[in-house]
Amino acid sequence: MPNRDRILLRGAKLICPFSGLRGETLDILISGKRIAEIGEGIECAEVFALDLSGLYLSPGWLDMHVHLREPGREDEETLASGRLAALSGGFTAVCCMPNTDPPVDCAAVAEEIAARASEGTGADVFCVGAITVGRKGGRMVEMDRMRSSAGRVVAFSDDGCCVQDAGVMRRALEYARRFDGLIIDHCEDHALSSGGQVREGPCSFRLGLRGYPSMAEEVMVARDLLLAEHTGSRIHLAHLSSARSVEMLRAARERGVRVTAEVTPHHLFFTDEDVDGLDPRFKVNPPLGSREDREALRRALADGVIDAVATDHAPHSLEEKEVEFERAPFGMIGLESAFSACCTALLESGSLDVFALVERLTAGPARALGLDPRLYGEGIKKGARADLVAFDPEAERVVDADDFLSFSRNCPFDGMRLKGKVELTVKDGKLFFPPGSRLSGSIGEARMGRGRACGSVADIGCGAPGADADDV
């Protein structure tokens, strides 16, 4: 009988931006939670072996922008369901945003989230704390106390409620500078975006909907880049959507401003033309931009001006989202479709190669957050945590939101045939097979459901549930 604490992954092509691996075919031996050996033709007795020939294997991915809704809206998502959805999508770590109820504006809420997220199987969770109390744009939170607590607070943002007062934003940047903290900036001038439903332009005029001008983002990008330059603080621009925003970001980086940025898979894939059917799943903040915006975002991601791909995973209930377009809330889910969307939008078009895409899913966000490698970013090396993802960028899949492990179904990619598929995620040495993985047959008949997460090799599962030891 194989030793269930020792796993041998054979024949994968290894990609690791942290250690410089660029497709070498090697074996990896995992013992417990860590990588015990890397090499060619590893032989080991009493080991569970899995053939990954033809697949790439990289460090597990990091999504620095997700909404897990707990506490407050557990009907839309919970920490447990979101962490499993992350594993299904290849993400072994995520950063949860602070727009919960109550918001993450004090150490106690962050510590409660961290405690709940430490239970069971799933992706690691880091907290993004609010900038202001209640995310109301006024009194600042106690940043230093929050970051030094047990709440795993790695950055600060009023995401969804951009800080409108330039004086407050300046003070926040100055305070964060004291401990080299990161401010994540949702760039939106509410006076310009108020009532907007889709990107202002031909699409909004054609549909008769109130437009949300790209200027609403660009004005705040300009303001906050100047504030960051003046204060010498670190700032990160969330979910950029405008070509002009990219131009300002590029110029600021050339001036030495300490700025990083992210882009979502949906802004890389869709344009405002996709809203023509008035499907509420395409309603997102910031709105989908023009083709010119999309091409500018792809170029900036390719040349490293944009550091990271982040999903902005935003779950909503069916009752909220399946209404008239004007009444529907902004937001779409993305954890379980992100990789396929990126492969189809970027690899197929030649915008990026697979190594660059993995870099924007791993080292890019880790660098933007300034994470301690002990938390994330050890990479593929002997002694590192066994947090890995095996994937095939050429495999086709038809996205089926009914197979998702997220509680929500507001996915615009549902029903689309895309390229790129996650076949296996390894978290702390435990194997997790996403729904539909071709590898799940390697471990016997696995049962489906939502009750239990997969655990160690003794209860390997497919999707959320586990299979009993006798099934292996």
N, C-alpha and C positions, 0 to 999 in steps of 0.2 A: 504493500500500500504506500503511495507517495506521501512524503512529508508535506502536510498542508501549510506549513509555515515557510516553505521554500518553493519558489516559483522560478522557472527558467523560461524566458521569452526568447525564442530562437528566430534568427534570420531577418529581423527588421532593419530597415534603412534608418539610421539614427540621425536626427537633426537636433542640434542644441546650440542656440545663440550664446548661451553662457559659457560653453566649453569649446565652441568652434566646430562641432561635428556637422558635416554637410552631406550626409547621405551614405556614410560608411555602413556596410552590412556587418552587424555584430550581434552577439548574444548578450543578454543581461540576466544575471542571477540575482534574485531578490530573496533576502532572508529577513523574515519579520517585516519591519516597516522600512527597511533600507536596502539600497543597492549594494550587494556583496561583491560582485565581480562583473567586469565588462571585457569581452574578448571574442575571439573567433573559436568556434567549435567547442564551447564549454561542455565538459562532461561532468555529470554530478549524479550520484545515486540518490534514490529516495527523494525525488523532486517532482513537482507537478510541472510538466512541460507544455508549452503552447507555441505552435508554429505561426509566426507572423510574417512569413515570406510574402513579399509583394507589398507590404505595408510600410509606411513611415512610422517612426516612434519618436516623439518629442517630449520635453517636459510638459506636464499638465498646464493648461492655459489659465490666464488670469484675466477676469473681466472686472474692470475697475469702476463699473457703473451699472448697478442693478437695483431694482426696487423689489424687496421681498415682503413688504406690506405688514409684517409682524413687528410690533403690536399694532392692532387697530382694525385691520382688514384681512383677517385670516380666511375669509371666504374667497378672496382673490388669490392669495398665496400665503404660505407659511414658510418659516425658516427651513422646516424639514422638506417640504415639497420643492422649494426653490433650490436647496442644496442638492437634491437628487436630480432636478432638471439640469443643473449646472454640470454634474457628472455625465449626464446623458449627452450633453453638448460638447464634452471634452474639457470643461473648465474645472480645475481642482481648487481654485480659490476665486472668491468674488468680494467686491466691496459694496456693501448695502448703503443706500442713500438715506438721508435722515427724515424724509417726509412721511413718517409714520404717525400714529396717534396713540400715545403722545410722541412728539418729535424727539429726535436724538439731540437734545440741547443741554444735557447734563450727564455727568459721569454715571449716575444710577441707571439711566435708560440704556446707555451703551454697555454697561456691565451685565444687565439683564439679557440683552441680545446676545452678548458673547457667551454667557452661561448656557442659554438655550441652544446656541449654535454648536456647542461642544458635545452635544448629546447625539448618539446614533451615527449613522454613516452619511457622508455627504461632503461637499466642498467646504474648505475653510472659509470663514466669514470674517472680514475686516469691516469695521464701522467707519463711515464718513459722518462726522458730527456736524451739526448746524453751525452757521456763523453767528446767527443772532437768536435770541430767545424766542421760541415759538415760530422761527423762520419768518418773523414779521418785519425784519429790516431795521430794527431799532437797537435795543441794548445787546451788546455782544455777550456771547457765552463765555464761560471760564475755560478757555481753550487749554491752558497749561494743565489744569486739573483733569480735564477730559483725556488729554493725550497721555498723561502719566498714570491713568487709572488702569484697571484690568479690562477695560472695555475694548481694547484693540483698535483705538481710534487712530487712523492713519492720515486723515485729511479733514478739511472743513468745507462745507458748501450749504447754501440755502436752496439747493437744486429745486427747480420748479417755481421758486420765488426769488428771482434775481434781486440782489441788494440794489435798490434804486438810489439810495443816498450815497453820493460819491464820498462824502466825509466819513460815513460809517465804513465803506469799503476800504478807504485809505487806512483807517485805524485798524481794521482787521488784518490787512496786509502787514502793517507795521508791527502789530503784536505777534503775528505768526513768524515774522522775521527773527524774533528773539530766540526761537528754538528751531529755526529753519523749517517751519511747518509749511504745509501746502494748502493753498486755497483753490478749490475747484469751482470754476465760474460758469454758472448757467447764464449766458449772455442774452438778455432780453429787456428792452425798454418797454415797460408795460403801457406807457402812454401811446406808443406806436403800434403795439401788437393787440391792444384791447379789442375784443370781439372778432379777431381774425380767425378764419377757419382753415384756409389753405394759403399757400404762398401767393402773394399779390402779383398779378400779371395776367397773361392771356387765359390761364386756367381759371382763375377766380372770376374774371369777367365772363368767360364762357358759361360757367356754372351758376353765375349769379350769387356767389358767396362773398362775404366780406373778406378782403385780403389781409394777410399778415405779411407786411413787407420785410424783405431781407434786411432792410435798414434797421429794423428793431434789434436784430442780432449785431449788426455791424457797428452801430453806435456804441454799444456796451463793450464790444471787442476793443474798439479804439480807446475808450475811456480807461478800461482796466489794464490794457497794455501800458498806457502812459503812467498809471498809478503804480504798476509793478516795477516799471523802469525807475520811477522816482524813489520808491522805497527799497529797491534791491531785493524784493521778496520773490518767492516762488509762486507762480500761478499756472493753473492748468485750465485750458478752455475745453469745456464739455461739448459733445455732440455738434461740432461745427457743420454748417450746412450751406455756406455762401462762398462763392469764389472771391468776393472782396474781403471777406474775413480771412481767407487763406493768404491773400496778398499782404494784409497787415501783419499776420502771424509771421510770414516769411521775412518781412522787413524787420520786425522786432527781434527775431532770432539773429539776424545779421548784425544788429546793433548790440547784441549781448544780453538782451532781456532774458531773464530766467523763466522762460515760458515753455510749456509742453501742451499737447493737444490730442484730442481723440476724435474719431469719426465712427458712426454706426454702420452696420451692414446695410440697413435699409436706405441710408442716404447714399451709399455706394452703389446700390442696386436700382432703386426706383427713381422716378422724377415726378413732378407735379402732374404730368400727363396721365400717370397711373391712377389719379384720383377721379378721372372722368366718370367712372361708374358709381361714384358716391358711396363706396364701400367704407363703413366707419373704421375698418381695420387699418386703412391707410391714413387715418387722421392722427397726426403726431406733432409734437412740439420739440424742436422747431419743425415747421412743415417741410415736406419734400420740395426740393428746389428744381431748377431748370436743368436741362442737359449740360449746359455750360458749367453750372455749379457742380454737378456730379463729376464731370471730367476734371475740374480743378481739384476736387477732393481726392480723386484717384491719383492724380499726379503728385499731390502733396504727400500722400501716404507712401507712394513709391519712392520718393526721394528723401523721406525721413523728416520732412517739415512737420507732418503729423506723426506722432509717435506710436499711437495705439488704436486698435479696433476695440470698441466697447459697445455692448449691445443696447444699453439703456432699456433693459428688460422691464416692461411696465405692464403687469397683469391687471386685467379688468374682468368683472363678472359678465356673463352673457346678457343679463338684464340691463346692465349699464351700456354695454357696447353695441348691442343689436337694436339700435334705435335710429331715428333720423340723424343724418350726418351732423347737422347743427347742434343736436342735443348730446351727441356722444362725447365722452371724455377723450382727451388726447392720450396716445400711448399704444404701443404694441409689444408683444412678447418676442424674445429673440434668442434666449439661451440655447434652445435645441435646434435652431435653424441657422445660426450665425455662420458656422463653418461652411455649410453648403452654399449659403448666399455669397460668402466671400470668394470661395473657389469659382463659382459661376461668374461673378462680376469681375474678379481681378485676374485669376489665373487663365481663364478662357480668353480674356481680352489681351493678355500679355502685359497687363499693368504691373504685376508682381510675379515673382517666382515663388515656389513653395517655401524656400528658406526665408525670404523676406516676409511672407505672410506669417510664418511661425514666430519670427522676431517681433512682429507687431502684436502678437497675441501673448508674448511671454516677457522678453527682456524690455520691450518698449514700455508697457504699463508698469513694470516693476521699477524701471528707471524713473518714470514720471512720478511715481509715489515715493521713491527713495526708500524702498522696503529693505529691511535687514534680510540678507540671504537666508538667515536661519528661519525666517517666517515664510519667505518665498524667494526662489531664484538660485538655489544651489546647483540646479542643472543636472545633467546626466553625468555622474561621476561616482566612483567608488565611495561609499559612505553616505551619499546623499539620500534624502527621503525618496522613497519609491512612489513619486507622484508623476504619472506618465499618461500619455494618450497615444493610441495607435489609430491611424487614419489612412484612408485612400482618397487622394484628391481627384482621382479620375472616376471613381465609382458613382453611378447614378442612383438617385433616390427620388421617389415621389413623396413630398412632405405631407404627412398626415397628422394634423394636430390632435386627432383622437388618440394617437399613440404617445403623446407628450406626457411627461411626468409632472409638469406644471399643472396647477389647478385651473389655469385659464387657457383660453383657446383663441385669443385675439391676435392671430398670426397672419400677416398678409401673404406669406409664402405657402399657406395651406393649399394643397392640390397641385402645386407646381413641381415640374420635373427639374431637379437641380443636380449639379455635379459636386462631389465631395461628401464623404461619409465617415463619421466616427465609428470605429468598430470595437474599441475597448478603451476604458479609462481605468487606470490603476491609482488608487488613493491609499497612501500609507500601507502599501503592499497588498491591498485587497483589490480583487478584480471586479469590475463593474461592466456589464455588457448592455449597451443601450438597446432599446427595442429595435428589432430587425437586424441586429448584428449577425454577420455570417459566422462569427467565431463562437457564438453561444452553443452551437451544436457540438463543439469540442468538449463540453463539460456535461453532456447529458441533457435530459429533458428538464428545462427550467420553467417554473410556473410564473404566470403573470398576475399582477394585481398591484395594490397600492399600500398594503399593510406593512410589509417589512422591507427594509433596505437590504441590499446584498451585504454580506459581511466578509469574512476571510475566505480562503479557498474552501474551508469546510462548509460554507453555505453560499457558494457562488450563485449569483442571480442574473436574470436577464431583465433589464429595466429596474423598476423599483423593488420587486420582491426578491426573495432568495430561493434557492433550491436546497433541499436537504442534503446532508453529507452522503447519503446513499445514492444520490443522483450523480455524483461526480465519478 
